[in-house]
Structures are given as structure tokens and as C-alpha cells.
Amino acid sequence: MMNFNSLQDYDNDEVYGVMLQGIIGSTLKDQLLGLYQDTCRIHYHLFEDDFFKQKFFSSDEDKDGSLNCKLLSYILPSVRRVFVTFFMNVPTLFENDPKRKELFQLQFDLEEFLTELSNKLKNNITILDNFKNLDRGSEILQLIVNDYVASKIKKSRVNNPTQAIREIKIEKHLKI
């Protein structure tokens, strides 16, 4: 097992190849690869303090060190989870409403998500300590992803989604 001490250490084709397995379609793969690269090359600083370099036990059975992982190893899988939710398995709430679906997808912001992930991990890492049989790291990250997605679903419930889409596109300098 490789000993990575920074998200920058994850910036290599071998890691990306593993993380992209199961993603069908070159456009989706390219988009997710871009998010991984931005995470490791631009936003790595959000995960530079020693907190993310500590070992985290997934369950009591792991105290022998067999599955003893650093929190850093959970960051790219979290990016994948949020990407899949926003762009592949979009909530069914938007199934018959293409404008709200577009609004929901336009709200995704990698830096915002990673900042939230970093802050919420620091503040909530021990919240599931009483659950000894769960993979607590994975579950906490799933909760953080779900919370981020829920915040964007909530913001998609506007009276005029067309106007909201226009405002986001202007803010992000996208073609209207």
C-alpha cells in the first residue's frame, strides 16, 4: 500500500485509472478526471493539515492495521460520489423537470464541495463512534455528500428556475 501524505500524492494516472473504473462514456470520464485533477492539483490545500493525515479505523476489527486508512484516502471517492449524484444518477425529483435538473446540476461547485467536506469532516469525525460495526469513515462521507446534495435540491425549489439558471450562468460566465 502506498503511503500518501498529501492529496498531491494521489495525482497520478494509476490512481485515476482505478477511480474511473465503472464510469461509462468518455465525456463523463473526462469530466470526472478533471475534477480529480483539480482536487489534487488546485484544492489539495484544503486537506493539508495533520488531521487528514491521521489514521482512521473503519471498525474495531481494523485495529490490527489491516484496513487502517488515512482520511486522505476518502477524498477522491467522495468527489466521485457527488459527481455521480449530480451528473449520472440525478435525483428522481428532477426526472420530469429538465429546467430544475439543469438548475440542480449548475449549482455543483467543486471548491465549495471540498471546502464543506474538509470542514464537516473536522467537525464530525467522531459523530458515529458509537456505531462499532459500520465503516464510519465511509458513512460520515456519505452523510456529508448527502447534505451537500440536499442543500442544492433545496435551492432548486424556486418559483422561476429559468431565471435562476440565467443568474448562475452569468455568475459562472457560461453561455446563456
N, C-alpha and C positions, 0 to 999 in steps of 0.2 A: 504494500500500500504506500502511495506517495505521501510525503509529509509536506502538505501545503500550509504556508503561514500567512498568505495574503490571497485575496481574490485574483491578483495579478498572476499568481502561480497557476490558476485554472485556465489562463488564456493560452490554450494550445489545441491543435487540431484533434488530438486523441480524446481529450475531454469533450470537445464539441461534438465529435462523432458519436460518442456514447450518448450524449444528452439529446441528440437529434434523432435517435432511433425511434421508429414508430410514427414520425411525422411524415405524412403523405403529401406530396406536392412540393415542387421546387420553390414556389413563391412563399409558401408558409415556412419551409426550411430556411430560406434566405432571410425572412423577417425575424425568425427566432434566433438564427445565428447572429444577426445584427444586434439583437437585444443582449445576447450572451456577451458579445464582444464589447458592447457599450458598458455592460455591467462590470466586466473585468478590467477594461482599459480606462474608462472615464469615471465610473461611480464607485470604484474599489475603496475610496477613502471613507465611505460610509461604514465600512466594516473593518477598519484598520486597528481599532483599539483591542486590547488584550482580551476583552470579553468574548470576542468572536473566535479567538484562538484557543480558548479553553476546551477541554474535553467535555463531552456531554453524554451521559449514559442514557440509552434509549429505554432500558428496563433493568431490573435488578440482576437478571441473568448476564448482562453485559459487563458487570463489574470485573470480570476476568480479563477484560480488554479486547475481547473478540470483535465487538461491534462498537468500540469506543471511538466516536467521531467528534471532530471539531465542528462547532456551529457553522463555520465557513462552508462546510460540505453540503449544507442545506440551502444555500442561497440560490444557486442556479436551478435546482429543482423547483424552488418557489417561483422563479421567473417563468419557468415552463408552465407551472400550474395556472398562473394568472393569464399567461398568453393563451393557453388552451381555452380557458373560460371566456375570454374576450373575443377570440377570433375563430375558434373551431367548434366548441360546444357552448354556443351562446345560450343564455338562459331562455327557456321556452316562453317566458313572458313577452319576448320580442319576436317570436316566431311569425306572427301575422301583422307585425307593425314595423315595416322597414325603416321608417324615419326614426323611431325610438331606438331601433337596433343600431342605426348609424350614429345616433347621438351617444348611445352607450359606448360604442367602440371608439369614438373620437375622444372620449374622456380618459382613455388609458394614457398614462404618463409614466414612463419607466422610472425617471428620477423621483417622482412623487411616491411611487410604489416602494422603491428601495429605501427611501427615507423613512416611510411609515414602517416598513419591515424592520429596519435597524432599530428604530425607537421602540416599537412594540415588543420586539424580542428582548431588549434590555429590561423593559418594564414588566414582562410577563413570563420570563423563562421558568419560574418556579410555580406557576399557577396550577399546573397539573401534577405536582409532586405526589399527591395522594393516590394517583392512578398508577399503580406499580406494574400493571400488565400491558400498558399502552406504550407505543413508541411516542413518547411525549414530545420529542423534537418535531417529528412529522405532524403530530396533531396540533401543536401550537402554530406551526407554519400554515397548516390548512385553515385554522381559525383566522389567522391574520389575512390570508388570501381571501377568505370568505367575507371578512369585514370590509376589505377594500372593494370587492365586487359589489357588496350590498350598498356601500356608500355611493357607488356610481349608478346602481339601479335606482336608488332614491333620487339622485339628481336627474335621472332620465324621465321622471314623472312630472313633467312640466306641461303647462297648457298649450304652449306653442313650440313643438320640437323643431320645426323648420327654422324658427328664429334662433333657438338655442344652438342648433347646428351651425348656422351662419356665424354666430358670435364666436364659437370655438374655432371655426376655420379662419376667421380674421385674426384671432389671438395667436393661432399656431402658424399663421402665414401660409395657409393652404388655399388651393384654388376653390373659389366659391361656385 
